Amino acid sequence: MAALALGLAGTAAIVVPAVTATASTADLVVDYACNQGIAGTGSGTVYLRTKLTVPTTLNVKDPLNVAWNLAYRDATRFGAPTLLPNGGRIYVTGEVNLSDGWQGQLQPVGSIDQTEAMKKGTPLTLPTTISDFAYTTRAGTVTVKPGNLYVDFRPPASEIMVNDDDPSITYSPGDWNNVDDRPSEDNDYHLDFHRTTKAGAWASLTFTGTGIEYVTQRDRRAGPVEFWVDNQLGTPPRVNPSRNDDDTLVNDSNVGGQTLWSFKGLDYGQHTITIKNVEDKRTLLDAFRVITGELPGPPPQYRATCTLISAPVAVQVTIGGGDTPGSPSGSPSGDTSPSTSPSGTPDGNSPSPSGGSPSPSVSPSKTPSPSPSAAATQSYLTSVIVKGSPSPTATRTVTLTATPTVAQVAVTPQGGAQTGEAPERMAASGPLLLGSGGALLMIGVLSGVALLRRRAAHAGERG
């Protein structure tokens, strides 16, 4: 997806007659001619008929989605670029140019696997749809216009055996014999091979891939073979089928199916291998093994470029958006003043003028404080949800706060037990205590008088 932050949407004005429109989309029918790459390995020039669908009714923050339907216009087809036993994958990339209120480009992309084995020129299947989108973050207008299409092909990793009698192999004239119907126990590929005993005899194969291997017999009668890749000596430059890997002499004959030389790591593409008999001894060619390693992407030589051949088409899209009605700043009145902040971060900052209008997320700029009065007070936190329409939707959240006038826990007087509860109170406790004290005093006085009289009586009796 093209990373674009657009200020797009709203209504669409059709600017050319080649466009059909509905209430919410415009369809642009566009014809293309494709050349080079896999067009050249197919019909030469390939013609496409496509339909680009652009939405015409959007709100700010809605994505501008573009969908591009693809089809062959006639019997012309893209063709497989080479022998492909494991199929391959075709990719299509489009260009959708944006101008006027926004300068940029969308690049719809799609792909489809070719699951069957193919030879060079086998017709390729197109993906039916490619797509891309961009975010709309500000009001304005933009002109949407289709550009080129690019069709690529990536072959998968593979190994292909090329037998000695394949017509793609060229032999030096008059120097080689074709030997067929070999016994199966010799393990020769397809039970045949080409043989020479003439020094200087050569065989050559032009292949497409990233590596090549030489398959033949180990045989005590064989002589050394020299290898050239793209007109340069290979690495190693020679092998001797009459010797083992440890350079000891081979004691056997006709041990077929042996990979005696391998060269990998070539850039993907077309290469040529040539083998040459060095001495007047026996040299065999049983087969070549062509190798294609895993590729990081489609090879550039397979790209076909498709250019517009029908009348130019474009759609002008107008994007709606605006402030809250009755409030020029877009902020509701009350205890708070929400403001937008870039990238959806509620930091209360104002939008940056250089970056266009950011995503309309909001944050309150005030925090309500509790009222000092004993009565409960209400504070309103207001958030604005902007949906891209001119009228933001306001929601209110009520938070209740209160200041208590009576302690929730009574405090015991100093000296009392801190139980968390006040002691019980008795009604009229003062007069009761005074009455009780007076009665005790009178009892004490009377008791003292009685005691003195008894002591006096006792004294008279003793006298």
C-alpha positions as CSV (number, residue, x, y, z in Angstrom):
1,M,0.0,0.0,0.0
2,A,1.3,3.4,-0.9
3,A,2.0,5.2,2.3
4,L,-0.1,8.3,1.7
5,A,-2.0,10.5,4.2
6,L,-4.6,12.1,2.0
7,G,-7.2,14.8,2.4
8,L,-9.7,13.1,0.1
9,A,-13.3,12.1,-0.4
10,G,-16.9,13.4,-0.7
11,T,-18.4,13.8,-4.2
12,A,-16.9,13.0,-7.6
13,A,-17.1,14.9,-10.9
14,I,-16.7,12.8,-14.0
15,V,-14.3,14.7,-16.3
16,V,-14.3,12.5,-19.4
17,P,-17.1,10.6,-21.2
18,A,-15.4,7.2,-20.9
19,V,-16.5,6.9,-17.3
20,T,-19.6,5.4,-15.8
21,A,-20.7,6.4,-12.3
22,T,-23.0,5.1,-9.6
23,A,-24.1,6.8,-6.4
24,S,-20.9,5.8,-4.6
25,T,-18.3,4.8,-7.2
26,A,-16.9,5.7,-10.6
27,D,-15.7,2.9,-13.0
28,L,-12.9,3.8,-15.5
29,V,-12.6,1.4,-18.4
30,V,-9.1,1.5,-19.7
31,D,-7.4,-0.5,-22.5
32,Y,-3.6,-1.2,-22.5
33,A,-1.0,-2.5,-24.9
34,C,1.9,-4.5,-23.2
35,N,5.3,-5.1,-24.7
36,Q,8.7,-6.7,-23.8
37,G,9.4,-9.2,-21.1
38,I,6.8,-12.0,-20.9
39,A,4.8,-10.2,-23.6
40,G,7.7,-11.0,-26.0
41,T,7.7,-14.7,-25.0
42,G,3.9,-14.8,-25.5
43,S,2.1,-13.0,-28.3
44,G,4.6,-10.2,-28.8
45,T,2.2,-7.5,-28.0
46,V,-0.5,-8.3,-25.4
47,Y,-3.7,-6.3,-25.1
48,L,-5.6,-5.8,-21.8
49,R,-9.0,-4.4,-21.0
50,T,-9.2,-3.2,-17.4
51,K,-11.7,-1.4,-15.1
52,L,-10.5,0.9,-12.3
53,T,-13.2,1.5,-9.6
54,V,-12.8,4.7,-7.5
55,P,-15.2,5.6,-4.6
56,T,-17.0,8.9,-5.0
57,T,-18.6,9.3,-1.5
58,L,-16.2,9.4,1.4
59,N,-15.7,11.1,4.7
60,V,-12.5,12.3,6.3
61,K,-10.7,9.3,7.8
62,D,-12.4,7.0,5.3
63,P,-9.8,5.1,3.1
64,L,-9.7,5.9,-0.6
65,N,-9.8,2.3,-2.0
66,V,-9.0,1.7,-5.6
67,A,-9.7,-1.7,-7.2
68,W,-8.5,-2.6,-10.6
69,N,-10.0,-5.5,-12.5
70,L,-7.8,-7.1,-15.2
71,A,-8.6,-9.2,-18.2
72,Y,-7.1,-10.0,-21.6
73,R,-8.9,-8.0,-24.3
74,D,-8.5,-10.6,-27.1
75,A,-6.6,-13.8,-27.9
76,T,-3.2,-12.3,-27.1
77,R,-1.5,-13.7,-24.0
78,F,1.6,-13.4,-21.9
79,G,3.9,-16.5,-22.3
80,A,6.1,-18.5,-19.9
81,P,9.7,-17.2,-20.4
82,T,11.4,-20.6,-20.3
83,L,10.9,-24.3,-19.4
84,L,9.3,-24.3,-15.9
85,P,8.5,-27.7,-14.4
86,N,7.2,-26.1,-11.1
87,G,5.1,-23.3,-12.6
88,G,5.8,-19.8,-11.4
89,R,4.1,-16.6,-10.2
90,I,2.9,-13.6,-12.2
91,Y,2.7,-10.1,-10.6
92,V,0.8,-7.0,-11.8
93,T,1.5,-3.5,-10.4
94,G,-0.5,-0.5,-11.4
95,E,0.0,3.3,-11.1
96,V,-2.8,5.5,-10.0
97,N,-1.6,9.2,-10.1
98,L,-3.1,11.7,-7.6
99,S,-2.9,15.4,-8.4
100,D,-4.5,18.8,-7.6
101,G,-5.2,18.8,-3.9
102,W,-2.7,16.0,-3.3
103,Q,0.4,15.0,-5.1
104,G,1.2,11.3,-4.9
105,Q,0.7,7.8,-6.4
106,L,-1.1,4.7,-5.3
107,Q,0.3,1.3,-6.5
108,P,-2.3,-1.4,-6.6
109,V,-0.6,-4.8,-6.6
110,G,-1.8,-8.4,-7.2
111,S,-0.4,-11.8,-8.0
112,I,-1.4,-15.3,-9.0
113,D,0.5,-18.6,-9.0
114,Q,0.8,-20.6,-12.2
115,T,0.5,-24.1,-10.8
116,E,1.1,-26.3,-13.9
117,A,4.4,-27.2,-15.5
118,M,5.1,-25.0,-18.5
119,K,7.3,-24.8,-21.5
120,K,8.5,-21.6,-23.1
121,G,5.5,-19.7,-24.4
122,T,2.8,-21.4,-22.4
123,P,0.0,-18.8,-21.8
124,L,-0.1,-17.2,-18.4
125,T,-3.1,-16.5,-16.2
126,L,-3.6,-12.9,-14.9
127,P,-4.8,-12.0,-11.4
128,T,-8.4,-10.8,-11.7
129,T,-8.0,-7.8,-9.3
130,I,-5.3,-5.6,-7.9
131,S,-5.9,-3.0,-5.2
132,D,-4.4,-0.3,-3.0
133,F,-5.7,2.4,-0.6
134,A,-4.7,5.6,1.1
135,Y,-6.0,7.3,4.2
136,T,-8.0,10.5,3.9
137,T,-7.1,12.9,6.7
138,R,-8.2,16.3,5.5
139,A,-10.8,18.0,3.3
140,G,-10.1,18.9,-0.2
141,T,-10.2,17.7,-3.8
142,V,-7.9,15.3,-5.8
143,T,-7.8,14.1,-9.3
144,V,-7.4,10.3,-9.7
145,K,-5.9,9.1,-13.0
146,P,-4.7,5.7,-14.0
147,G,-1.1,5.3,-15.3
148,N,1.0,2.4,-16.5
149,L,0.7,-1.2,-15.6
150,Y,3.7,-3.5,-15.1
151,V,3.5,-7.3,-15.4
152,D,6.3,-9.4,-13.9
153,F,7.1,-13.1,-13.6
154,R,9.1,-15.0,-11.0
155,P,10.1,-18.6,-11.7
156,P,10.4,-20.9,-8.6
157,A,13.4,-22.8,-7.5
158,S,13.8,-25.9,-9.7
159,E,16.1,-28.5,-11.3
160,I,15.7,-29.5,-14.9
161,M,17.4,-32.5,-16.5
162,V,18.4,-31.9,-20.2
163,N,19.1,-35.2,-21.9
164,D,21.9,-35.7,-24.3
165,D,19.5,-35.9,-27.3
166,D,17.7,-32.7,-26.4
167,P,17.7,-30.4,-29.5
168,S,18.9,-27.5,-27.4
169,I,22.3,-29.2,-27.1
170,T,24.7,-28.5,-30.0
171,Y,27.5,-30.9,-30.9
172,S,30.6,-30.3,-33.0
173,P,29.8,-31.7,-36.4
174,G,30.9,-35.3,-37.1
175,D,32.6,-35.8,-33.7
176,W,30.0,-37.5,-31.6
177,N,28.0,-40.8,-31.8
178,N,24.5,-41.2,-30.3
179,V,24.3,-44.4,-28.2
180,D,20.8,-45.7,-27.3
181,D,19.3,-48.6,-25.5
182,R,21.8,-48.9,-22.8
183,P,21.2,-51.5,-20.0
184,S,19.3,-50.2,-17.0
185,E,22.0,-51.4,-14.6
186,D,24.4,-48.8,-16.0
187,N,22.0,-46.1,-14.6
188,D,22.4,-43.8,-17.6
189,Y,19.7,-41.1,-17.8
190,H,17.1,-42.1,-20.3
191,L,19.3,-45.2,-21.0
192,D,21.4,-43.3,-23.7
193,F,24.3,-41.0,-24.1
194,H,26.5,-39.2,-26.7
195,R,30.2,-40.4,-27.0
196,T,33.4,-39.1,-28.7
197,T,37.0,-40.1,-28.7
198,K,38.3,-37.1,-30.7
199,A,40.4,-34.5,-29.0
200,G,38.8,-31.0,-29.4
201,A,35.3,-32.3,-29.8
202,W,32.8,-30.1,-28.0
203,A,29.1,-29.9,-26.9
204,S,27.3,-26.8,-25.9
205,L,24.0,-25.9,-24.1
206,T,22.4,-22.4,-23.7
207,F,20.2,-22.5,-20.6
208,T,18.3,-20.2,-18.2
209,G,19.0,-20.5,-14.5
210,T,21.6,-19.9,-11.8
211,G,23.7,-23.1,-12.1
212,I,24.6,-26.1,-14.2
213,E,25.8,-29.7,-13.6
214,Y,27.5,-32.3,-15.9
215,V,26.1,-35.8,-15.6
216,T,28.0,-38.8,-17.1
217,Q,29.7,-42.1,-16.4
218,R,32.8,-42.9,-14.3
219,D,34.9,-45.2,-16.5
220,R,38.5,-46.3,-16.4
221,R,38.8,-45.7,-20.2
222,A,37.7,-42.0,-20.1
223,G,39.9,-39.0,-20.5
224,P,39.7,-35.4,-19.1
225,V,36.9,-33.0,-20.0
226,E,37.3,-29.2,-20.0
227,F,34.4,-26.7,-19.1
228,W,33.7,-23.3,-20.3
229,V,30.9,-21.0,-18.9
230,D,29.9,-18.0,-20.9
231,N,33.2,-18.2,-22.8
232,Q,35.3,-18.4,-19.7
233,L,37.0,-21.4,-18.1
234,G,34.9,-22.9,-15.3
235,T,35.9,-23.7,-11.8
236,P,37.3,-26.3,-11.7
237,P,38.4,-26.1,-15.4
238,R,38.6,-29.9,-15.8
239,V,37.5,-33.2,-14.4
240,N,38.7,-36.7,-15.2
241,P,35.9,-39.4,-15.2
242,S,38.7,-42.1,-15.0
243,R,39.6,-41.0,-11.5
244,N,37.7,-40.9,-8.2
245,D,37.2,-37.8,-6.0
246,D,40.4,-38.7,-4.1
247,D,42.2,-38.8,-7.5
248,T,42.6,-42.6,-7.3
249,L,42.1,-44.6,-10.6
250,V,38.6,-46.0,-11.3
251,N,38.6,-49.8,-11.6
252,D,35.0,-50.0,-13.1
253,S,33.4,-49.2,-16.4
254,N,30.0,-47.8,-17.4
255,V,29.0,-46.5,-13.9
256,G,26.4,-44.0,-15.1
257,G,24.3,-41.3,-13.5
258,Q,27.3,-39.5,-11.9
259,T,27.4,-35.8,-11.3
260,L,31.1,-35.1,-11.9
261,W,31.1,-31.3,-12.3
262,S,28.9,-28.5,-10.9
263,F,28.8,-24.7,-11.1
264,K,26.3,-22.5,-9.2
265,G,25.8,-19.0,-8.1
266,L,25.3,-17.4,-11.5
267,D,23.0,-14.4,-11.9
268,Y,19.6,-15.6,-13.0
269,G,19.4,-15.4,-16.7
270,Q,20.6,-17.0,-19.9
271,H,24.1,-18.7,-19.9
272,T,26.0,-21.1,-22.1
273,I,28.1,-24.1,-21.0
274,T,30.5,-25.8,-23.3
275,I,32.4,-29.1,-22.6
276,K,35.5,-30.1,-24.6
277,N,37.3,-33.4,-25.0
278,V,40.9,-32.8,-24.1
279,E,42.6,-36.0,-25.3
280,D,42.0,-38.7,-27.8
281,K,40.2,-40.7,-25.2
282,R,36.6,-41.6,-24.4
283,T,34.3,-38.7,-23.4
284,L,30.6,-39.1,-22.7
285,L,27.7,-36.7,-22.3
286,D,24.7,-38.3,-20.5
287,A,22.8,-35.1,-19.4
288,F,23.0,-31.6,-18.0
289,R,21.1,-30.6,-14.9
290,V,20.0,-26.9,-15.0
291,I,19.5,-25.3,-11.6
292,T,17.4,-22.3,-10.6
293,G,17.9,-21.2,-7.0
294,E,15.4,-19.3,-4.9
295,L,15.1,-15.8,-6.3
296,P,14.5,-12.7,-4.2
297,G,12.0,-11.2,-6.7
298,P,10.9,-11.3,-10.3
299,P,13.9,-11.0,-12.8
300,P,13.8,-7.5,-14.5
301,Q,14.2,-9.1,-17.9
302,Y,10.7,-10.6,-17.6
303,R,8.9,-7.3,-17.0
304,A,6.3,-6.3,-19.5
305,T,5.3,-2.6,-19.6
306,C,1.6,-1.8,-20.4
307,T,0.7,1.7,-21.7
308,L,-2.7,3.3,-22.1
309,I,-4.1,3.1,-25.7
310,S,-7.7,4.2,-25.0
311,A,-8.8,7.9,-24.3
312,P,-7.3,9.3,-21.1
313,V,-9.7,9.1,-18.1
314,A,-9.8,10.7,-14.7
315,V,-12.1,11.2,-11.7
316,Q,-12.1,14.3,-9.5
317,V,-12.9,13.5,-5.9
318,T,-14.0,16.1,-3.4
319,I,-13.5,15.4,0.3
320,G,-16.1,16.6,2.8
321,G,-15.3,17.8,6.4
322,G,-15.6,20.8,8.7
323,D,-16.2,22.2,12.1
324,T,-19.0,21.8,14.6
325,P,-22.0,24.0,13.7
326,G,-22.4,27.0,16.0
327,S,-18.8,26.7,17.2
328,P,-16.1,28.1,14.9
329,S,-13.3,26.3,16.6
330,G,-15.1,23.0,16.6
331,S,-15.0,22.8,20.4
332,P,-18.2,22.7,22.6
333,S,-18.6,25.3,25.3
334,G,-18.6,24.3,28.9
335,D,-16.0,23.3,31.5
336,T,-13.6,21.8,29.0
337,S,-12.1,22.7,25.6
338,P,-11.1,19.6,23.6
339,S,-8.5,20.1,21.0
340,T,-7.0,17.8,18.3
341,S,-3.6,16.3,18.4
342,P,-1.5,14.6,15.6
343,S,-1.4,10.9,15.1
344,G,-4.2,10.2,17.5
345,T,-2.1,11.3,20.5
346,P,-4.3,13.1,23.1
347,D,-1.6,15.6,24.1
348,G,-3.7,18.7,23.6
349,N,-1.4,20.2,21.0
350,S,-2.7,22.1,18.0
351,P,-2.3,20.6,14.5
352,S,0.9,21.3,12.7
353,P,0.2,23.5,9.7
354,S,3.0,21.9,7.6
355,G,1.6,18.4,7.9
356,G,-2.1,19.1,7.1
357,S,-4.9,18.3,9.4
358,P,-4.1,15.4,11.7
359,S,-6.4,12.6,12.8
360,P,-9.1,14.3,14.8
361,S,-8.6,12.7,18.2
362,V,-9.2,14.9,21.2
363,S,-8.2,15.5,24.8
364,P,-9.7,17.8,27.5
365,S,-7.6,20.9,28.4
366,K,-9.2,21.3,31.8
367,T,-9.6,19.0,34.8
368,P,-12.6,19.7,37.1
369,S,-11.7,20.4,40.8
370,P,-13.9,19.4,43.7
371,S,-16.2,22.1,45.0
372,P,-15.5,23.4,48.6
373,S,-19.2,23.6,49.3
374,A,-20.9,20.9,51.4
375,A,-23.4,20.2,48.6
376,A,-22.5,17.7,45.9
377,T,-21.4,19.3,42.6
378,Q,-21.4,18.1,38.9
379,S,-18.4,18.4,36.5
380,Y,-18.8,17.6,32.8
381,L,-16.1,15.9,30.8
382,T,-17.0,16.4,27.1
383,S,-15.3,14.3,24.3
384,V,-15.8,15.0,20.6
385,I,-15.9,12.1,18.2
386,V,-15.1,13.3,14.7
387,K,-16.4,11.0,11.9
388,G,-15.3,13.1,9.0
389,S,-18.7,14.7,8.7
390,P,-19.1,18.5,9.3
391,S,-20.9,17.8,12.6
392,P,-18.9,16.2,15.4
393,T,-20.9,14.1,17.8
394,A,-20.5,15.3,21.5
395,T,-20.9,12.9,24.4
396,R,-21.1,14.0,28.1
397,T,-19.8,12.1,31.1
398,V,-21.0,13.2,34.5
399,T,-18.6,12.9,37.4
400,L,-20.1,13.5,40.9
401,T,-17.8,14.9,43.7
402,A,-18.8,16.0,47.3
403,T,-17.2,17.7,50.3
404,P,-18.5,16.1,53.7
405,T,-19.5,18.4,56.6
406,V,-19.6,15.7,59.3
407,A,-16.7,13.5,60.2
408,Q,-17.4,9.9,59.3
409,V,-15.6,8.6,62.4
410,A,-16.2,10.2,65.9
411,V,-13.1,11.0,68.0
412,T,-13.0,9.8,71.6
413,P,-12.1,12.7,74.2
414,Q,-8.5,12.8,75.4
415,G,-7.8,10.1,78.0
416,G,-10.5,7.7,76.7
417,A,-9.9,4.5,74.8
418,Q,-9.4,4.9,71.1
419,T,-12.0,2.5,70.1
420,G,-13.2,4.5,67.1
421,E,-16.6,5.1,68.9
422,A,-17.6,8.0,71.2
423,P,-18.6,7.0,74.8
424,E,-22.3,6.8,75.7
425,R,-23.8,10.0,77.2
426,M,-26.1,9.9,80.4
427,A,-28.9,12.5,80.7
428,A,-28.9,14.8,84.0
429,S,-25.7,13.2,85.3
430,G,-24.5,16.4,87.2
431,P,-27.4,16.8,89.7
432,L,-27.4,13.1,90.5
433,L,-23.7,13.2,91.4
434,L,-24.2,16.3,93.7
435,G,-27.1,14.7,95.5
436,S,-25.2,11.5,96.1
437,G,-22.3,13.4,97.5
438,G,-24.5,15.4,100.0
439,A,-26.2,12.3,101.3
440,L,-22.8,10.7,102.0
441,L,-21.6,13.8,103.9
442,M,-24.7,13.9,106.2
443,I,-24.3,10.2,106.9
444,G,-20.7,10.7,107.9
445,V,-21.5,13.7,110.3
446,L,-24.3,11.8,112.0
447,S,-22.1,8.7,112.4
448,G,-19.4,10.9,114.1
449,V,-21.9,12.4,116.6
450,A,-23.2,9.0,117.7
451,L,-19.6,7.8,118.1
452,L,-18.7,10.7,120.5
453,R,-21.8,10.1,122.7
454,R,-21.0,6.4,123.1
455,R,-17.4,7.2,124.1
456,A,-18.7,9.8,126.8
457,A,-21.1,7.2,128.3
458,H,-18.4,4.7,128.7
459,A,-16.2,7.1,130.5
460,G,-18.9,7.9,133.1
461,E,-19.3,4.3,133.9
462,R,-15.6,3.8,134.6
463,G,-15.5,6.9,136.9
